[in-house]
Amino acid sequence: AIPRELIESELFGYEDGTFTGARRGGRTGRFEEAQGGTVFLDEVSECSPSTQVALLRVLQEQEITRLGSGKPIPIDLRVIAATNKDLLKEVAKGLFREDLYYRLNVISIHLPPLRDRREDIPLLAASFLADVAEALHCPDLHFSEEVLRHLALTPYPWPGNIRELRNVLQQVGVLLSRPEIRWED
């Protein structure tokens, strides 16, 4: 969600006076802030070639350099990356660096689309509904027994996967005038 022209300053930080509009005194980057913890890179396939090079360097050297500085800062953290694309195909097309792919691909977890794991739908829906109920200050919001029985059986393919399921439950929660969600809803 970070604009391409700001990604490196967000991830690695910057020194005072590095660019126009920079925060006085500089800024610590996300990698430095995550020292001893975890950085989650969502949609890593969307990184520009220059950001891919910078990420590769961080993973290889285990250090960052703030923009405008020549001083490396050692880091000790875990990196988790996610994407909705097949990174090997992106490598073959020349859109993703092969060396970065192998640096990131230490442990790979393939999560099939929701339509291929319908048995997860009721559990996910219950969890999302609890979140919706809390956000709407409606603790009585619940599924009818019919919904619970049929949720995993619906042939709907959920093209938006988990995000779509969450959004549908938010819509129903906002638009419903009663606490029980029925199948027709």
C-alpha positions in Angstrom: 0.0 0.0 0.0 3.1 2.3 0.0 3.7 4.3 -3.2 6.7 3.0 -5.2 8.6 6.2 -4.8 8.4 6.0 -1.0 8.9 2.3 -0.4 12.6 2.4 0.3 12.4 5.3 2.7 9.6 3.5 4.5 11.5 0.2 4.7 15.0 1.4 5.3 14.5 4.9 6.8 16.3 8.1 6.0 18.6 10.7 7.4 17.8 14.3 8.1 17.8 16.4 4.9 17.8 13.4 2.5 15.0 14.8 0.4 12.5 17.6 0.3 9.7 17.1 2.7 11.7 14.6 4.8 10.9 14.6 8.5 13.4 16.7 10.5 15.8 14.4 12.3 15.3 11.6 9.8 13.2 8.5 10.2 13.7 4.9 11.3 12.6 2.4 8.7 10.3 -0.6 9.2 13.1 -3.1 9.1 15.0 -1.2 11.9 11.7 -0.9 13.9 11.2 -4.7 13.5 14.6 -5.5 15.1 14.3 -8.9 16.8 10.8 -9.4 15.3 9.1 -10.0 12.0 8.6 -8.0 8.8 5.6 -9.0 6.7 5.9 -8.1 3.0 2.5 -8.4 1.4 2.3 -8.7 -2.4 6.1 -8.8 -2.7 5.7 -9.6 -6.4 4.6 -5.9 -6.9 8.0 -4.5 -5.8 9.9 -2.5 -8.4 13.2 -3.9 -9.7 15.1 -1.3 -7.6 13.2 -2.4 -4.4 13.9 -6.0 -5.2 17.6 -5.3 -5.4 17.4 -3.4 -2.1 15.5 -6.3 -0.4 18.0 -8.8 -1.8 20.8 -6.9 -0.2 19.1 -6.7 3.1 18.4 -10.5 3.1 22.0 -11.3 2.1 23.9 -8.9 4.2 21.5 -8.8 7.2 21.9 -5.0 7.4 20.2 -1.9 6.1 21.4 1.5 5.2 19.2 4.5 5.7 18.7 6.7 2.6 21.2 9.5 2.8 23.6 7.5 5.0 26.6 5.4 4.2 26.5 3.7 7.6 25.1 0.1 7.6 22.9 -0.9 10.5 22.9 -4.6 11.4 19.4 -6.2 11.6 18.2 -9.4 13.2 14.7 -10.2 12.1 12.4 -12.7 10.3 10.9 -11.8 6.9 7.6 -13.3 5.8 6.5 -12.5 2.2 3.2 -13.1 0.6 1.9 -12.8 -3.0 -1.1 -13.9 -5.0 1.1 -14.6 -8.0 3.2 -17.6 -8.9 6.7 -16.2 -8.3 8.4 -18.8 -10.4 6.3 -17.7 -13.4 7.2 -14.1 -12.6 10.9 -15.1 -12.5 10.5 -16.8 -15.9 8.9 -13.7 -17.4 11.8 -11.5 -16.0 9.5 -9.6 -13.6 10.9 -11.0 -10.4 14.5 -11.5 -9.5 15.5 -15.2 -9.3 18.1 -14.6 -6.6 15.5 -12.8 -4.4 13.0 -15.6 -5.0 15.4 -18.1 -3.6 16.3 -15.9 -0.7 12.6 -15.6 0.2 11.6 -19.1 -0.6 13.1 -20.8 2.5 9.7 -22.2 3.6 6.9 -22.0 1.1 3.3 -22.4 2.1 0.8 -22.6 -0.7 -2.7 -21.6 0.4 -5.4 -22.8 -2.1 -8.2 -20.5 -3.0 -11.3 -20.6 -0.7 -13.3 -22.4 -3.4 -10.9 -25.4 -3.1 -11.2 -25.6 0.7 -14.9 -25.1 1.4 -14.6 -26.9 4.8 -12.8 -23.8 6.1 -15.6 -21.4 5.2 -17.8 -21.9 8.3 -14.8 -21.4 10.7 -13.6 -18.4 8.8 -17.1 -16.9 8.6 -17.6 -17.4 12.4 -14.3 -15.6 13.1 -15.1 -12.7 10.7 -18.6 -12.4 12.1 -17.2 -12.1 15.6 -15.0 -9.2 14.4 -18.0 -7.6 12.6 -20.2 -8.0 15.7 -17.5 -6.3 17.8 -16.9 -3.5 15.4 -20.7 -2.8 15.1 -21.2 -3.1 18.9 -23.7 -5.9 18.2 -22.8 -8.8 20.4 -26.0 -10.7 19.5 -25.1 -10.9 15.8 -25.1 -14.6 14.9 -25.8 -17.2 12.1 -28.9 -19.2 12.0 -28.6 -23.0 12.1 -29.4 -23.1 8.4 -26.6 -20.8 7.5 -24.1 -22.9 9.5 -25.3 -26.1 7.8 -25.1 -24.7 4.2 -22.2 -22.3 4.3 -19.6 -24.8 3.1 -22.0 -26.3 0.6 -22.8 -23.3 -1.5 -21.4 -23.5 -5.1 -20.4 -19.9 -5.1 -16.7 -19.8 -6.1 -15.6 -16.9 -3.9 -13.4 -15.2 -6.5 -12.3 -12.6 -4.0 -11.3 -15.4 -1.5 -11.1 -14.6 2.2 -11.3 -10.8 1.6 -14.6 -11.3 -0.2 -16.0 -13.5 2.5 -15.1 -10.9 5.1 -16.6 -8.1 3.1 -19.9 -10.0 2.5 -20.2 -10.5 6.3 -19.5 -6.8 6.9 -22.2 -5.9 4.4 -24.7 -8.2 5.9 -23.9 -7.0 9.5 -24.3 -3.4 8.5 -27.5 -3.8 6.5 -29.3 -6.3 8.7 -31.9 -5.0 11.1 -31.9 -8.1 13.3 -29.1 -10.0 15.1 -29.7 -13.4 13.3 -28.2 -13.9 9.8 -30.4 -16.2 7.8 -29.6 -18.0 4.6 -31.6 -15.6 2.5 -29.5 -12.7 3.8 
